[in-house]
Amino acid sequence: MLNNKVVKAGSWYTLTNFFVTGISFLTLPIFTRILSTSDYGITSVYSSYVSIFSIVFSLDLVGVVQRAKFDFKDDYDRFISSTLFLALLSFAIFSGVMIVFNGFFSEALGLEKWLLYFALIHSFFLFVQNFVFAKFGVEYNYRKISMVQITNSIVGVLLSIVLILFVFNNKRYFGRILGTALPIIVSGFILLAYIFIRGRKLINKTYWKYALAISVPLIFHGLAGIINDQFDRIFINKYIGSSQVGIYSFAYNIGLIINVLWSSTNQAWGPWFFEKMAISNYVIIKKRAKNYRDFFTLAYVLILFLSPEIIKIMADKSYWVGLDIVPYIFMAYYFNLMYTFEVGIEFNEKMTHLIPIGTILAAALNVILNIIFIPRFGYIAAAVTTVVSNFFLFLFHFLVVKFLLKKSIFGFRFHMLSLFYVVAATVLFSLFRYNIFARILIILLIFSVTLRKIRRGGKNVI
C-alpha cells in the first residue's frame, strides 16, 4: 500500500498542506505585531482581489487540465502549452481594460493604482502556478509541487519580515504584499517558460474550444466560492475601513485551525465514504458518520473554548476585539462539516451540476445580507451573514439529496443533533468566555461524555 502512487501523492499533499498552513499560523503572532490592523486589513483586501482576478481573468482554465490528460493523451503537452497561452491572452485583455480605465477601477476597488497594477501581475502568476500544479498533480509529480509550495512559503515569510522592518517601514502593508508575491511571480515565470518550451504550441482552435467549453461554466462556481469567502472583507473595507478588515481577517485566521481540522479529517473520510457507498453499506456509513461528527465536535469545543487564550498569544491588544466574532466564524466552519456529508452523496451519484447552483445561491445571499447589514452593524454582521450563507448551503444540499436524489442516508435527526451541538457550544462559550476555569470544567465534562459515547458507538462497526 505504501508503494501505491495515489497513497504516496496523497501523503505528500497532506504533509505539504500541513507544513504550509503551519508556517502561516505560527508566523501569525509576528505579523500581527509588526503590522497595524490597517496594514493587515489592506493586505487581506488585496489578497481577495488577487484571488478573484486569478479565476476570472484566466477564464478558470485550471479546471480543464486534469480532464484533458485523458482526452489528449498523445499531445497533452501541446494542449497545456496552447491553453496556457489562451489564458495569457485573456489576462492581457482584461488587464488592458483595467489599465486604460485605471481611475475608475482604482476607486471602485479601493486600491491605489500602483497596487492595482501589481495585483494584476501577481494574480496571473498565481494562476500559472496553480495551472502547472494541476498538470503535475495528474502526472503524480507531487515532489515538484511540494518543493515549490514549501520554498515559496518559507521565502515569502522571511522576505516579508525583511521588507516590512527594513525597506517599507512607512508602508508596511506593501512589504507584506511584495514579500508574499515575489516568490510566486518568480516561480510562476519559471513554470510558464517550462510549459512553453516543453509544449511548443501557442495557438490551436481545437484545444481552445475544448478548454472554454469546460472552463467557462466553472468560473461561476469558483467565483461564487471566493465571493462567499472574501466579499465581506471587500465590503468592510469600502464602508468601514481597512483597520476593521484587519481585525476581521485576524479572527478568521484563528478560525483557520478549525478549517484545517475539517479539511484534514475530510481527506480521510472521503475515500472511505465512497468505498462504502459503492457497496451500499449505508448502516456502517451512518454509524461512522456519528463517530466522525462527535470527534470533530469534541475538537471544535476544545479549540473554541481556548480561543481567548489563543488570540492573546497570537496578537497584541489592538486585535483582541476580534474575539467577538470568533464563535460565528467557528460556527460557519462547522456548517461546512454538515454540508460535506450531503454533498458527498451528490458526488457519488454524479450529480455535480447541482453543486454550483448551491454555491452561487449561497454567495448571492451572503452579498445581499452584507450590503444590508455591514453599513449598520460593522464586521460583526459580516461574520453572522457568513454563518447564515453557510447554513443555507448545507440546507440546499440536504434538500437536494432528500427530495431530488431521494437518497437520505444521514437523516434529519442526525443533522438536528449536529445543529444542537454547535448552538449549545456557542451559547456556553458566550456565557463563560471571560471565565477560563468554567470553560476548562465544561471541556473536561464534554470530553468525558463524548468519548464514552464514541467508544460505545464504535463497537461492532468495521
Secondary structure as GFF3:
##gff-version 3
##sequence-region A 1 462
A	DSSP	alpha_helix	5	26	.	.	.	ID=ss1
A	DSSP	alpha_helix	28	34	.	.	.	ID=ss2
A	DSSP	alpha_helix	37	56	.	.	.	ID=ss3
A	DSSP	three_ten_helix	61	64	.	.	.	ID=ss4
A	DSSP	alpha_helix	65	71	.	.	.	ID=ss5
A	DSSP	alpha_helix	76	100	.	.	.	ID=ss6
A	DSSP	alpha_helix	102	109	.	.	.	ID=ss7
A	DSSP	alpha_helix	113	138	.	.	.	ID=ss8
A	DSSP	alpha_helix	142	166	.	.	.	ID=ss9
A	DSSP	alpha_helix	172	199	.	.	.	ID=ss10
A	DSSP	alpha_helix	205	239	.	.	.	ID=ss11
A	DSSP	alpha_helix	242	278	.	.	.	ID=ss12
A	DSSP	alpha_helix	282	305	.	.	.	ID=ss13
A	DSSP	alpha_helix	307	314	.	.	.	ID=ss14
A	DSSP	three_ten_helix	317	325	.	.	.	ID=ss15
A	DSSP	alpha_helix	326	348	.	.	.	ID=ss16
A	DSSP	three_ten_helix	352	354	.	.	.	ID=ss17
A	DSSP	alpha_helix	355	377	.	.	.	ID=ss18
A	DSSP	alpha_helix	379	399	.	.	.	ID=ss19
A	DSSP	pi_helix	400	404	.	.	.	ID=ss20
A	DSSP	alpha_helix	411	432	.	.	.	ID=ss21
A	DSSP	alpha_helix	436	457	.	.	.	ID=ss22
###
